[in-house]
């Protein structure tokens, strides 16, 4: 358990804390995150040119990952995430940049290895990517504007049945990149750092939610990561009141 807790603290060390000292934190982490996300499209196009690979698989991958980078910047401009406003020391900037480089590994492998996937395989990845980017965008947008005008528990809309729909969306879209690469490396390092970051964020969020009014009822109807399909179907059939009464009986 102590090892698990230590691993959960790793994202804070890499992104924000470093070797200590608030006076050493000079720049918001968003500069690094936004730079890498925004550069994804030109970097992928550059890799296509360097490796002379303008095949349809490379083109589809570049379109997918490049689109995500563009919409990430759009989202940051319209509804910025407060966690990316936090400042970091220089060693955290270096470590964060090193981690972000690995997030391009799937694109590098897809393009440099001239990977070719079937149309059905690519269509599955596109479905996963599209669903993922929609879930991330709409959830972050809802959360930003609801908290902007009214602080408190968000227990409706896209967060009604899952407490972490945005993390689910990002997991889906990055999984589509890893699947396109058809290589083990993205599943090893980028996926493990992403899992540590996401689990850390979700556990911290649950801890915060438990302190808000209405949290007990919200936790009953929502699941930690995936949507509570059982509750949604049951409520659709019997309605919220009937379902609550049935549970009490």
Rosetta silent file (secondary structure, phi, psi, omega in degrees, C-alpha in Angstrom):
SEQUENCE: XXXXXXXXXXXXXXXXXXXXXXXXXXXXXXXXXXXXXXXXXXXXXXXXXXXXXXXXXXXXXXXXXXXXXXXXXXXXXXXXXXXXXXXXXXXXXXXXXXXXXXXXXXXXXXXXXXXXXXXXXXXXXXXXXXXXXXXXXXXXXXXXXXXXXXXXXXXXXXXXXXXXXXXXXXXXXXXXXXXXXXXXXXXXXXXXXXXXXXXXXXXXXXXXXXXXXXXXXXXXXXXXXXXXXXXXXXXXXXXXXXXXXXXXX
SCORE:     score description
SCORE:     0.000 S_00000001
   1 L     0.000  -39.179  179.565    0.000    0.000    0.000 S_00000001
   2 H   -64.800  -36.916  177.271    2.877    2.374    0.814 S_00000001
   3 H   -65.329  -40.862  179.134    4.395    1.679   -2.607 S_00000001
   4 H   -62.430  -43.492  179.470    1.029    2.399   -4.246 S_00000001
   5 H   -65.860  -35.831  177.666    0.700    5.696   -2.391 S_00000001
   6 H   -64.718  -40.451  178.824    4.256    6.620   -3.362 S_00000001
   7 H   -65.337  -34.682  179.741    3.454    5.966   -7.014 S_00000001
   8 H   -69.188  -23.258  178.506    0.361    8.161   -6.735 S_00000001
   9 H   -83.131  -13.401 -176.751    2.566   11.021   -5.517 S_00000001
  10 H   -59.059  -42.798  178.825    4.854   10.688   -8.543 S_00000001
  11 H   -57.663  -40.493  178.370    2.717   12.917  -10.837 S_00000001
  12 H   -63.857  -39.497  179.084    2.908   15.791   -8.336 S_00000001
  13 H   -64.194  -44.735 -176.998    6.689   15.380   -8.092 S_00000001
  14 H   -69.779  -41.808 -170.763    7.125   15.355  -11.877 S_00000001
  15 H   -92.811  -34.886 -169.291    4.690   18.164  -12.691 S_00000001
  16 H  -126.251  -41.933 -168.064    4.612   20.544   -9.731 S_00000001
  17 H   -87.545  -46.667 -176.271    6.824   19.856   -6.730 S_00000001
  18 L    59.935 -133.814 -177.106   10.250   18.813   -7.985 S_00000001
  19 L  -100.299   23.755  171.882   12.843   19.135   -5.257 S_00000001
  20 L    90.452  162.251  177.284   10.852   21.632   -3.187 S_00000001
  21 L    99.573  101.641 -179.257   10.716   25.373   -2.713 S_00000001
  22 H   -62.765  -31.052 -178.073    7.750   27.487   -3.755 S_00000001
  23 H   -70.165  -11.697  179.786   10.044   30.349   -4.764 S_00000001
  24 H   -90.219   -6.865 -178.798   11.561   28.093   -7.449 S_00000001
  25 L   -86.536  110.124 -168.411    8.246   27.672   -9.254 S_00000001
  26 L  -114.928  -22.204 -174.841    8.439   30.180  -12.069 S_00000001
  27 E  -138.299  141.466  177.482    6.196   29.121  -14.977 S_00000001
  28 E   -63.933  144.119 -179.647    2.722   27.546  -15.319 S_00000001
  29 L   -64.879  -21.860 -178.018    2.746   23.944  -16.508 S_00000001
  30 H   -60.592  -26.521  178.232    0.258   24.881  -19.242 S_00000001
  31 H   -60.710  -42.606  179.810    3.122   26.345  -21.283 S_00000001
  32 H   -71.624  -50.878 -177.056    4.658   22.889  -21.638 S_00000001
  33 H   -58.285  -50.436 -176.730    1.380   20.975  -22.049 S_00000001
  34 H   -66.314  -34.121  178.883   -0.077   23.374  -24.608 S_00000001
  35 H   -63.400  -47.612 -179.262    3.177   23.564  -26.585 S_00000001
  36 H   -67.504  -42.050  179.459    3.366   19.814  -27.063 S_00000001
  37 H   -64.131  -43.640 -178.067   -0.330   19.438  -27.831 S_00000001
  38 H   -69.689  -28.400 -179.231   -0.274   22.322  -30.305 S_00000001
  39 H   -83.874   -5.119 -174.839    2.875   21.078  -32.053 S_00000001
  40 H   -57.240  -48.120 -177.590    1.468   17.590  -32.626 S_00000001
  41 H   -61.440  -53.269  178.810    0.098   18.265  -36.110 S_00000001
  42 H   -63.153  -33.302  178.042    3.257   19.883  -37.569 S_00000001
  43 H   -65.201  -44.454  179.903    5.459   17.270  -35.882 S_00000001
  44 H   -65.666  -39.913  176.866    3.445   14.408  -37.383 S_00000001
  45 H   -64.499  -39.838  176.746    3.473   16.039  -40.820 S_00000001
  46 H   -62.290  -40.369  176.929    7.234   16.515  -40.455 S_00000001
  47 H   -64.852  -38.176  177.411    7.656   12.826  -39.598 S_00000001
  48 H   -61.955  -42.151  179.378    5.612   11.894  -42.671 S_00000001
  49 H   -68.493  -43.139 -177.871    7.889   14.014  -44.854 S_00000001
  50 H   -64.004  -41.119 -178.269   11.102   12.740  -43.223 S_00000001
  51 L   -94.479    7.014  179.083   10.122    9.084  -43.560 S_00000001
  52 L    49.238   50.398 -178.113    8.465    9.625  -46.945 S_00000001
  53 L  -127.271   95.172  177.021    5.278    8.065  -45.672 S_00000001
  54 L  -112.776   28.044  178.188    2.117    9.703  -46.944 S_00000001
  55 L   -66.902  169.199 -173.106    0.135    6.480  -46.888 S_00000001
  56 H   -70.316  -31.669  178.477   -3.445    6.428  -45.715 S_00000001
  57 H   -66.559  -46.662  177.709   -2.664    4.895  -42.291 S_00000001
  58 H   -62.317  -39.255 -179.695   -0.083    7.584  -41.513 S_00000001
  59 H   -66.721  -41.891  178.671   -2.447   10.243  -42.820 S_00000001
  60 H   -64.091  -44.085  179.463   -5.355    8.995  -40.701 S_00000001
  61 H   -60.964  -46.827 -179.261   -3.157    8.887  -37.602 S_00000001
  62 H   -60.271  -40.135  177.882   -1.859   12.406  -38.233 S_00000001
  63 H   -63.921  -43.738 -178.820   -5.401   13.687  -38.700 S_00000001
  64 H   -62.953  -56.947 -174.846   -6.576   12.045  -35.477 S_00000001
  65 H   -69.485  -36.331  177.960   -3.758   13.168  -33.205 S_00000001
  66 H   -64.996  -40.290  177.546   -3.435   16.557  -34.892 S_00000001
  67 H   -61.455  -42.827  178.241   -7.157   17.247  -34.459 S_00000001
  68 H   -59.255  -43.970  179.326   -6.896   16.440  -30.768 S_00000001
  69 H   -60.421  -41.531  179.927   -4.029   18.900  -30.372 S_00000001
  70 H   -65.685  -46.826 -177.877   -5.990   21.685  -32.053 S_00000001
  71 H   -71.478  -25.398  172.890   -9.134   21.121  -30.005 S_00000001
  72 H   -61.849  -44.978  179.105   -7.080   20.906  -26.825 S_00000001
  73 H   -65.401  -38.078  177.190   -5.869   24.464  -27.490 S_00000001
  74 H   -62.383  -45.058  178.874   -9.420   25.573  -28.292 S_00000001
  75 H   -61.984  -41.968 -179.996  -10.627   24.056  -25.015 S_00000001
  76 H   -65.472  -31.348  178.917   -7.818   25.723  -23.082 S_00000001
  77 H   -74.909  -35.841 -175.838   -8.744   29.087  -24.604 S_00000001
  78 H   -89.014  -45.431 -177.400  -12.461   28.762  -23.823 S_00000001
  79 L  -138.734   76.453 -177.267  -12.494   26.809  -20.567 S_00000001
  80 L   -63.875  144.407  179.246   -8.977   26.485  -19.117 S_00000001
  81 L   -86.318  125.311 -177.902   -8.321   23.831  -16.488 S_00000001
  82 H   -57.201  -29.954 -177.418   -7.110   25.342  -13.185 S_00000001
  83 H   -66.722  -24.482  179.002   -4.618   22.516  -12.614 S_00000001
  84 H   -85.488   -1.102  175.819   -2.617   23.614  -15.663 S_00000001
  85 H   -87.569  -15.050 -179.086   -2.320   27.116  -14.193 S_00000001
  86 L   -65.473  143.503 -177.595   -0.124   25.849  -11.356 S_00000001
  87 E   -88.077  158.492 -179.080    3.536   26.827  -11.602 S_00000001
  88 E  -138.904  153.127  174.951    6.491   24.457  -11.702 S_00000001
  89 L   -78.101  172.281 -173.547   10.283   24.682  -11.197 S_00000001
  90 H   -61.752  -37.670 -178.820   12.724   24.133  -14.065 S_00000001
  91 H   -66.767  -30.753  176.800   13.359   20.452  -13.278 S_00000001
  92 H   -71.656  -34.456  175.236    9.619   19.789  -13.502 S_00000001
  93 H   -61.247  -42.088  179.293    9.517   21.542  -16.869 S_00000001
  94 H   -66.441  -46.427 -179.070   12.257   19.197  -18.070 S_00000001
  95 H   -65.850  -41.391  178.301   10.576   16.077  -16.639 S_00000001
  96 H   -63.041  -40.210  178.501    7.167   17.069  -17.990 S_00000001
  97 H   -63.844  -40.149  178.905    8.673   17.666  -21.430 S_00000001
  98 H   -63.487  -41.020  178.201   10.328   14.236  -21.359 S_00000001
  99 H   -66.400  -42.614 -178.900    7.009   12.597  -20.502 S_00000001
 100 H   -64.777  -30.871  176.899    5.173   14.549  -23.198 S_00000001
 101 H   -60.033  -38.151 -178.958    7.704   13.413  -25.793 S_00000001
 102 H   -68.268  -21.092  178.507    6.659    9.815  -25.189 S_00000001
 103 L   -70.788  -14.672  173.559    3.063   10.754  -26.008 S_00000001
 104 L   -90.057   -3.189 -173.498    4.278   11.224  -29.598 S_00000001
 105 H   -62.162  -37.568 -179.965    5.762    7.727  -29.623 S_00000001
 106 H   -63.200  -41.080  177.784    2.670    6.111  -31.142 S_00000001
 107 H   -66.555  -42.802  178.514    2.750    8.565  -34.041 S_00000001
 108 H   -60.166  -45.556 -178.744    6.483    8.112  -34.549 S_00000001
 109 H   -66.496  -41.446  179.604    6.127    4.318  -34.618 S_00000001
 110 H   -61.301  -43.783 -174.854    3.110    4.407  -36.943 S_00000001
 111 H   -81.405  -48.210 -175.860    4.836    6.688  -39.439 S_00000001
 112 H   -68.530  -32.323  179.462    8.474    5.547  -39.231 S_00000001
 113 L   -89.249    3.202  179.461    7.574    1.831  -39.355 S_00000001
 114 L    51.260   47.610 -179.698    5.174    2.422  -42.256 S_00000001
 115 L   -63.631  138.281  175.782    2.397    0.639  -40.354 S_00000001
 116 L  -125.620  124.532  178.095   -0.551   -0.415  -42.450 S_00000001
 117 L  -116.933  159.996 -179.378   -3.880   -1.303  -40.842 S_00000001
 118 L   -73.774  158.731  177.357   -7.088   -2.547  -42.404 S_00000001
 119 H   -57.714  -40.339  179.558   -9.995   -0.157  -43.059 S_00000001
 120 H   -65.394  -39.075  178.534  -12.113   -1.902  -40.416 S_00000001
 121 H   -64.476  -45.233  178.773   -9.299   -1.615  -37.859 S_00000001
 122 H   -64.057  -38.729  178.971   -8.835    2.075  -38.633 S_00000001
 123 H   -62.540  -38.377  177.666  -12.599    2.637  -38.445 S_00000001
 124 H   -64.437  -41.607  178.172  -12.617    1.099  -34.948 S_00000001
 125 H   -65.996  -39.180  177.918   -9.799    3.415  -33.870 S_00000001
 126 H   -64.589  -39.875  177.057  -11.625    6.412  -35.364 S_00000001
 127 H   -61.550  -46.657 -179.802  -14.789    5.464  -33.474 S_00000001
 128 H   -62.143  -42.925 -178.379  -12.834    5.193  -30.217 S_00000001
 129 H   -66.956  -45.617 -178.749  -11.048    8.498  -30.859 S_00000001
 130 H   -63.353  -46.059  178.329  -14.180   10.440  -31.825 S_00000001
 131 H   -62.018  -39.686 -178.419  -16.142    9.196  -28.822 S_00000001
 132 H   -66.281  -44.586 -177.524  -13.196    9.953  -26.548 S_00000001
 133 H   -69.618  -32.918  176.214  -12.615   13.510  -27.711 S_00000001
 134 H   -65.763  -47.171 -179.401  -16.348   14.292  -27.452 S_00000001
 135 H   -60.096  -42.547 -179.805  -16.533   12.959  -23.883 S_00000001
 136 H   -65.310  -47.890 -175.456  -13.462   14.948  -22.835 S_00000001
 137 H   -64.526  -48.909 -174.829  -14.570   18.199  -24.459 S_00000001
 138 H   -69.579  -35.376 -179.601  -18.181   18.233  -23.296 S_00000001
 139 H   -68.712  -46.650  179.155  -17.341   17.168  -19.731 S_00000001
 140 H   -63.653  -35.903  178.711  -14.603   19.762  -19.263 S_00000001
 141 H   -67.430  -46.302  177.900  -16.848   22.433  -20.769 S_00000001
 142 H   -59.164  -47.319 -177.340  -19.782   21.558  -18.504 S_00000001
 143 H   -61.672  -42.567 -177.814  -17.562   21.487  -15.417 S_00000001
 144 H   -62.271  -49.936 -174.469  -15.918   24.817  -16.226 S_00000001
 145 H   -76.157  -31.985  176.071  -19.117   26.805  -16.780 S_00000001
 146 H   -67.281  -42.446  179.509  -21.090   25.228  -13.944 S_00000001
 147 H   -72.456  -25.044  178.998  -18.321   25.964  -11.451 S_00000001
 148 H   -66.468  -38.010 -175.235  -17.874   29.434  -12.924 S_00000001
 149 H  -104.239  -16.560  179.000  -21.429   30.450  -12.053 S_00000001
 150 L  -156.172  111.470  178.613  -22.208   28.127   -9.142 S_00000001
 151 L   -73.763  151.973  176.929  -19.722   26.367   -6.894 S_00000001
 152 L   135.685 -166.880 -177.219  -20.587   22.961   -5.500 S_00000001
 153 L   -73.754  133.193  174.192  -21.217   19.376   -6.506 S_00000001
 154 L  -104.311  111.428 -174.546  -21.736   18.618  -10.195 S_00000001
 155 L  -130.706   19.480 -179.652  -23.946   15.545  -10.376 S_00000001
 156 L  -130.625 -173.061  178.039  -25.884   15.936  -13.615 S_00000001
 157 H    60.628 -134.272 -176.890  -25.314   16.075  -17.350 S_00000001
 158 H   -70.694  -14.299  179.923  -22.229   14.261  -18.565 S_00000001
 159 H  -104.661   11.478 -175.798  -21.143   13.568  -14.984 S_00000001
 160 L   -66.458  -39.505 -173.980  -24.448   12.093  -13.826 S_00000001
 161 L  -111.681  -14.309  175.576  -23.414    8.442  -14.087 S_00000001
 162 E  -133.046  133.644 -178.793  -19.622    8.645  -14.128 S_00000001
 163 L   -81.241   -7.556 -175.672  -17.550   10.873  -11.880 S_00000001
 164 L  -140.779   52.189 -179.642  -14.701   10.959  -14.380 S_00000001
 165 H   -62.033  -33.465  179.455  -16.164   11.097  -17.877 S_00000001
 166 H   -66.738  -41.654  177.353  -13.346   13.389  -19.017 S_00000001
 167 H   -66.368  -37.063  175.561  -10.664   10.907  -17.936 S_00000001
 168 H   -60.088  -44.229  179.534  -12.601    8.121  -19.645 S_00000001
 169 H   -61.696  -45.114  179.580  -12.623   10.174  -22.840 S_00000001
 170 H   -66.221  -36.003  176.268   -8.885   10.829  -22.765 S_00000001
 171 H   -62.195  -41.565  179.952   -8.211    7.153  -22.082 S_00000001
 172 H   -65.388  -46.514 -175.345  -10.275    6.222  -25.120 S_00000001
 173 H   -69.843  -38.237  177.704   -8.658    8.687  -27.507 S_00000001
 174 H   -70.357  -32.027  175.423   -5.091    7.855  -26.453 S_00000001
 175 H   -61.971  -34.009  178.379   -5.897    4.147  -26.699 S_00000001
 176 H   -65.206  -36.279  176.611   -6.829    4.737  -30.332 S_00000001
 177 H   -66.801  -44.098 -178.783   -3.332    6.140  -30.983 S_00000001
 178 H   -64.284  -38.723  178.390   -1.671    3.210  -29.245 S_00000001
 179 H   -65.669  -38.592  179.885   -3.790    0.740  -31.206 S_00000001
 180 H   -63.937  -33.598 -176.754   -2.894    2.424  -34.504 S_00000001
 181 H   -71.140  -24.848 -177.730    0.839    2.073  -33.788 S_00000001
 182 L    51.901   42.684 -179.386    0.555   -1.727  -33.363 S_00000001
 183 L  -137.482  153.006 -176.523    3.563   -1.605  -31.044 S_00000001
 184 L   -78.053  -24.983 -171.830    4.077   -2.505  -27.387 S_00000001
 185 H   -60.820  -46.583  179.726    6.002    0.631  -26.357 S_00000001
 186 H   -59.709  -29.776  178.780    3.072    3.095  -26.133 S_00000001
 187 H   -75.959  -17.886 -177.997    1.235    0.617  -23.931 S_00000001
 188 H   -88.286  -61.888 -173.003    4.242    0.398  -21.632 S_00000001
 189 H   -91.379  -57.975  179.910    5.513    3.886  -20.879 S_00000001
 190 H   -57.628  -40.645 -178.293    3.013    6.542  -22.035 S_00000001
 191 H   -65.894  -37.806 -178.824    0.101    4.406  -20.851 S_00000001
 192 H   -69.876  -40.725  178.145    1.658    3.803  -17.423 S_00000001
 193 H   -68.495  -36.709  177.953    2.409    7.503  -16.817 S_00000001
 194 H   -65.909  -40.743  178.839   -1.060    8.420  -18.041 S_00000001
 195 H   -63.155  -42.994  178.676   -2.606    5.825  -15.710 S_00000001
 196 H   -62.051  -43.292  179.855   -0.652    7.204  -12.744 S_00000001
 197 H   -65.006  -45.185 -176.959   -1.718   10.761  -13.586 S_00000001
 198 H   -68.834  -45.099  179.964   -5.368    9.858  -14.137 S_00000001
 199 H   -62.823  -41.351  177.241   -5.715    7.644  -11.046 S_00000001
 200 H   -58.584  -46.673 -178.832   -4.031   10.330   -8.962 S_00000001
 201 H   -66.804  -40.010 -177.929   -6.449   12.954  -10.308 S_00000001
 202 H   -70.419  -40.405  178.152   -9.549   10.786   -9.893 S_00000001
 203 H   -65.782  -40.706  178.005   -8.753    9.775   -6.312 S_00000001
 204 H   -65.272  -37.699  178.247   -8.050   13.383   -5.378 S_00000001
 205 H   -65.565  -43.765  178.322  -11.310   14.427   -7.011 S_00000001
 206 H   -60.110  -39.640  178.724  -13.285   11.780   -5.087 S_00000001
 207 H   -61.679  -39.392  178.416  -11.733   13.012   -1.864 S_00000001
 208 H   -71.512  -40.552 -177.980  -12.886   16.535   -2.661 S_00000001
 209 H   -63.487  -36.284 -177.104  -16.376   15.448   -3.767 S_00000001
 210 L   -61.647  -19.127 -178.655  -17.048   13.571   -0.519 S_00000001
 211 L   -88.288   -5.828 -175.100  -16.929   16.894    1.357 S_00000001
 212 L   -95.341  154.929  176.965  -19.731   18.456   -0.709 S_00000001
 213 L   -63.448  134.553  179.258  -23.465   18.459   -0.043 S_00000001
 214 L    86.928    3.212 -175.674  -25.249   15.638   -1.838 S_00000001
 215 H   -64.417  -40.196 -176.677  -22.095   13.559   -2.260 S_00000001
 216 H   -59.219  -47.497  179.350  -23.491   10.418   -0.615 S_00000001
 217 H   -67.233  -38.118  179.571  -26.408   10.149   -3.033 S_00000001
 218 H   -63.767  -41.586 -179.697  -24.205   11.047   -5.989 S_00000001
 219 H   -66.533  -27.463  178.599  -21.713    8.296   -5.177 S_00000001
 220 H   -71.086  -35.610 -174.777  -24.565    5.782   -5.075 S_00000001
 221 H   -95.637  -11.886 -178.186  -25.758    6.570   -8.599 S_00000001
 222 L  -115.510  153.134  175.597  -22.368    7.180  -10.263 S_00000001
 223 E  -103.741  163.055 -174.672  -19.373    4.949  -10.865 S_00000001
 224 L   -63.151  -44.784 -173.710  -15.732    5.874  -10.431 S_00000001
 225 L  -126.956  -63.586  178.963  -14.665    5.627  -14.098 S_00000001
 226 L   -77.929  153.326  177.147  -17.148    3.927  -16.414 S_00000001
 227 L   -64.311  146.904  177.702  -20.758    5.175  -16.541 S_00000001
 228 L   -78.194   82.778 -177.685  -23.219    3.394  -14.270 S_00000001
 229 H   -65.815  -34.530 -178.672  -25.126    1.680  -17.078 S_00000001
 230 H   -61.853  -48.261  179.167  -27.067   -0.493  -14.622 S_00000001
 231 H   -64.574  -38.163 -179.367  -28.463    2.520  -12.794 S_00000001
 232 H   -64.543  -44.463 -179.951  -29.205    4.345  -16.040 S_00000001
 233 H   -67.247  -42.894 -179.875  -31.166    1.412  -17.499 S_00000001
 234 H   -62.040  -43.869  179.212  -33.010    0.784  -14.234 S_00000001
 235 H   -66.316  -34.220  179.260  -34.010    4.434  -13.918 S_00000001
 236 H   -66.705  -32.760 -178.377  -35.142    4.486  -17.535 S_00000001
 237 H   -82.205  -49.135 -173.811  -37.446    1.538  -16.894 S_00000001
 238 H  -104.880  -14.776 -176.618  -38.777    2.325  -13.431 S_00000001
 239 H    86.829  157.077 -176.479  -37.847    5.962  -12.954 S_00000001
 240 H   -57.994  -45.788 -176.061  -35.667    7.477  -10.258 S_00000001
 241 H   -66.427  -41.622 -179.800  -38.289    7.308   -7.483 S_00000001
 242 H   -63.847  -40.848 -178.999  -39.245    3.715   -8.217 S_00000001
 243 H   -65.152  -42.065  179.014  -35.626    2.673   -8.256 S_00000001
 244 H   -64.369  -40.921  179.999  -34.932    4.400   -4.943 S_00000001
 245 H   -66.714  -39.535  179.115  -37.988    2.802   -3.377 S_00000001
 246 H   -62.761  -38.509  179.487  -37.016   -0.611   -4.683 S_00000001
 247 H   -67.291  -38.193 -179.264  -33.559   -0.252   -3.157 S_00000001
 248 H   -68.116  -34.384  179.927  -35.018    0.712    0.224 S_00000001
 249 L   -72.908    0.000    0.000  -37.320   -2.322    0.177 S_00000001
